[in-house]
């Protein structure tokens, strides 16, 4: 493991080649979000996205929470902002989460505690979510007079858990605990707290063992085809991705390794 890089609101570690771990690091404030965190998350996402050898990003929180949402110490300012000022605030936050979601490699959220409000949206920006028994989720903004449709939550939730469940979750603001979250599909798995990061790393290794180009185009296809308007458009995008991948080095290498009864050596080129 390399020495962690410390930012103001999180740490960045490299436990193994190709794997980056971003740990939100405001445990005294439940890793709640500030404007500094939004700026730093956008910067680190863009930095990671340009690393050729990167294979997987793991996102987690220090202490007892994953992310408690927007820091309520700053919330009083929101009601005094002009409409355009509030729009600027929302767009700052949205750029950060969009940057995390758009990292070209898979992002795994290791949800170690509460993911509330913007923290829920941050967890939804990941491709995969693994939780400890302490993981819990809620759309907190509906409880303080704002919309649960915040930072992508209204787009992700119906696709993950269905429109009716998403509606109940959004309108009540109630917490969904880990076991229920797994049954709904909000969590891929619930694992013991002490092995949460190990399980996330194990999944990262499984992903890293595959063709980097194949994984990245798989992510691109999954994201794009949640937004296309037809089956035919989905097929068109998939067909182009497969055609491109046959021109790279990884597929011939995989076929040669299969014939030679050895593990493939993927390069992503």
C-alpha positions in Angstrom: 0.0 0.0 0.0 1.3 3.4 -0.9 1.2 6.3 1.6 -2.3 8.0 1.6 -2.7 11.4 0.0 -4.5 13.7 2.4 -7.0 16.2 1.0 -8.9 18.5 3.3 -12.1 16.4 3.2 -10.9 12.9 2.3 -7.9 10.6 1.9 -6.8 8.8 -1.2 -5.0 5.5 -0.9 -3.7 2.9 -3.3 -3.9 -0.5 -1.5 -3.0 -2.4 -4.6 -2.0 -1.6 -8.2 -5.0 -0.3 -10.1 -7.2 0.2 -7.1 -7.9 3.6 -5.4 -9.7 4.1 -2.2 -11.3 7.5 -1.5 -12.3 7.8 2.2 -14.4 10.8 3.2 -12.6 12.1 6.3 -14.8 14.3 8.4 -15.8 11.7 11.0 -16.6 14.3 13.6 -19.3 15.6 11.3 -20.5 12.2 9.9 -18.5 13.0 6.8 -21.1 15.6 5.9 -20.7 17.6 2.7 -19.3 21.1 2.4 -18.5 23.2 -0.6 -14.8 22.3 -0.1 -15.8 18.6 -0.3 -17.7 19.2 -3.6 -14.8 21.0 -5.1 -12.3 18.3 -4.0 -14.5 15.4 -5.1 -14.8 16.8 -8.6 -11.0 17.4 -8.7 -10.1 13.9 -7.5 -12.6 12.3 -9.9 -11.0 14.1 -12.8 -7.6 13.1 -11.6 -8.4 9.5 -11.3 -10.2 9.4 -14.6 -6.9 10.3 -16.4 -4.9 7.5 -14.8 -4.4 4.8 -17.4 -3.6 2.0 -15.0 -6.6 2.6 -12.8 -9.1 -0.3 -12.7 -11.5 0.3 -9.8 -12.3 3.1 -7.3 -13.7 2.3 -3.8 -15.6 5.1 -2.0 -16.2 4.9 1.8 -16.4 7.0 4.9 -14.2 7.4 8.0 -15.7 6.6 11.4 -19.3 5.6 11.9 -21.0 7.2 8.8 -20.7 6.9 5.1 -21.9 10.5 4.5 -24.5 12.4 6.5 -25.5 14.7 3.6 -25.0 18.5 3.5 -23.5 19.9 6.6 -26.4 21.5 8.5 -24.1 24.1 10.0 -24.1 25.6 6.5 -27.8 25.0 5.8 -29.0 28.3 7.3 -27.4 30.1 4.3 -29.5 28.2 1.8 -32.8 30.0 2.7 -31.2 33.4 2.3 -29.7 32.8 -1.1 -31.1 34.3 -4.2 -32.6 31.7 -6.7 -29.5 32.1 -8.9 -27.2 31.7 -5.9 -29.0 28.5 -4.9 -28.8 27.3 -8.4 -25.0 27.9 -8.4 -24.8 25.9 -5.1 -26.8 23.0 -6.5 -24.7 22.9 -9.7 -21.5 22.9 -7.7 -22.7 19.8 -5.8 -24.1 18.2 -8.9 -20.8 18.5 -10.8 -19.0 16.7 -8.0 -21.4 13.7 -7.9 -21.6 13.6 -11.7 -17.8 13.5 -11.9 -17.8 10.5 -9.5 -20.4 8.7 -11.5 -18.6 9.5 -14.7 -15.2 8.0 -13.7 -14.5 5.6 -16.6 -13.8 2.6 -14.3 -16.3 1.0 -11.9 -16.9 2.7 -8.6 -17.8 0.6 -5.5 -19.4 2.3 -2.5 -18.5 0.6 0.7 -21.3 2.0 2.9 -20.2 1.7 6.5 -23.0 3.7 8.1 -25.6 6.4 7.4 -25.9 7.6 3.8 -28.4 10.4 4.2 -29.6 13.2 1.8 -26.7 14.1 -0.4 -24.9 11.0 1.1 -27.6 8.8 -0.3 -27.1 10.5 -3.7 -23.3 10.0 -3.5 -23.8 6.3 -2.8 -26.2 6.1 -5.8 -23.5 7.6 -8.0 -21.4 4.4 -7.5 -21.9 1.4 -9.8 -22.0 -1.1 -7.0 -22.9 -0.7 -3.3 -21.8 -3.1 -0.5 -22.9 -2.3 3.1 -22.1 -3.2 6.6 -25.0 -4.0 9.0 -24.8 -0.3 10.0 -25.5 1.0 6.5 -28.8 2.9 6.4 -30.2 5.3 3.8 -32.7 8.1 3.8 -33.8 11.0 1.5 -33.3 13.5 4.3 -34.1 16.8 2.5 -37.8 16.1 2.4 -37.7 16.5 6.2 -36.4 20.0 6.1 -38.7 21.4 3.5 -36.7 20.6 0.4 -37.2 18.0 -2.3 -35.9 14.4 -2.1 -35.2 14.8 -5.8 -31.6 15.9 -5.1 -28.3 15.3 -6.9 -29.6 12.5 -9.1 -31.6 10.6 -6.5 -34.9 10.9 -8.4 -33.2 9.4 -11.4 -31.4 6.6 -9.8 -33.9 5.4 -7.2 -36.8 4.4 -9.6 -34.3 2.4 -11.7 -32.8 0.6 -8.7 -35.8 -0.1 -6.6 -38.9 0.6 -8.8 -41.1 3.7 -9.0 -43.5 2.8 -6.1 -40.7 1.9 -3.6 -38.8 5.0 -4.7 -42.0 7.1 -4.1 -42.5 5.7 -0.6 -38.8 6.3 0.2 -38.8 9.8 -1.1 -42.2 11.0 0.4 -41.7 9.6 3.9 -38.0 10.3 4.4 -37.8 7.2 6.5 -34.6 5.2 7.0 -34.0 2.0 5.0 -31.8 -0.3 7.1 -29.2 -2.6 5.6 -31.2 -5.8 5.4 -34.1 -4.1 3.7 -31.7 -2.1 1.4 -30.3 -5.4 0.2 -33.7 -6.9 -0.4 -34.7 -3.9 -2.5 -31.5 -3.9 -4.5 -30.2 -0.7 -3.1 -27.3 -2.8 -1.7 -25.6 -5.6 -3.6 -24.6 -7.3 -0.4 -24.5 -6.8 3.4 -21.2 -8.1 5.0 -19.8 -7.9 8.5 -18.5 -4.4 9.4 -14.9 -5.7 10.0 -14.7 -7.2 6.6 -16.4 -4.4 4.6 -13.3 -3.0 3.0 -11.9 -6.5 2.4 -15.1 -7.5 0.5 -14.9 -4.3 -1.5 -11.3 -5.0 -2.4 -12.2 -8.6 -3.3 -14.8 -7.4 -5.7 -12.3 -4.8 -7.1 -9.9 -7.7 -7.7 -12.5 -9.7 -9.6 -13.2 -6.6 -11.8 -9.5 -5.9 -12.2 -8.8 -9.4 -13.5 -10.9 -8.7 -16.6 -10.0 -6.7 -19.7 -9.7 -3.0 -18.7 -11.2 -1.9 -22.1 -14.0 -4.5 -21.8 -14.9 -3.3 -18.4 -14.8 0.3 -19.3 -17.0 -0.2 -22.4 -19.4 -2.3 -20.3 -19.8 0.6 -17.9 -20.3 3.0 -20.8 -22.9 0.7 -22.3 -24.8 0.2 -19.0 -24.9 3.9 -18.3 -25.8 4.9 -21.9 -28.5 2.3 -22.2 -30.3 3.5 -19.1 -31.0 6.6 -21.1 -31.7 5.5 -24.6 -35.2 5.5 -25.9 -35.4 2.1 -27.6 -34.1 -1.5 -27.7 -32.8 -0.8 -31.2 -30.7 2.1 -29.9 -29.3 -0.1 -27.1 -28.3 -2.8 -29.6 -26.6 -0.2 -31.8 -24.5 1.0 -28.9 -23.6 -2.5 -27.8 -22.7 -3.5 -31.4 -20.3 -0.6 -31.8 -18.6 -1.4 -28.4 -18.1 -5.0 -29.3 -16.7 -4.1 -32.8 -14.2 -1.7 -31.2 -13.1 -4.3 -28.7 -12.3 -6.9 -31.3 -9.7 -4.4 -32.7 -7.8 -4.1 -29.4 -5.2 -6.4 -27.8 -7.3 -7.9 -25.0 -9.6 -10.2 -26.9 -6.9 -12.0 -28.9 -4.9 -12.2 -25.7 -7.8 -13.8 -23.9 -8.4 -16.4 -26.7 -4.7 -17.2 -26.8 -4.5 -17.6 -23.0 -7.6 -19.9 -23.1 -5.9 -22.1 -25.7 -2.6 -22.1 -23.8 -4.3 -22.8 -20.4 -2.9 -19.7 -18.7 -4.2 -16.5 -17.2 -4.5 -13.6 -19.7 -2.3 -10.5 -19.4 -4.6 -7.7 -20.2 -3.4 -4.2 -21.1 -6.6 -2.3 -22.1 -5.0 -1.3 -25.4 
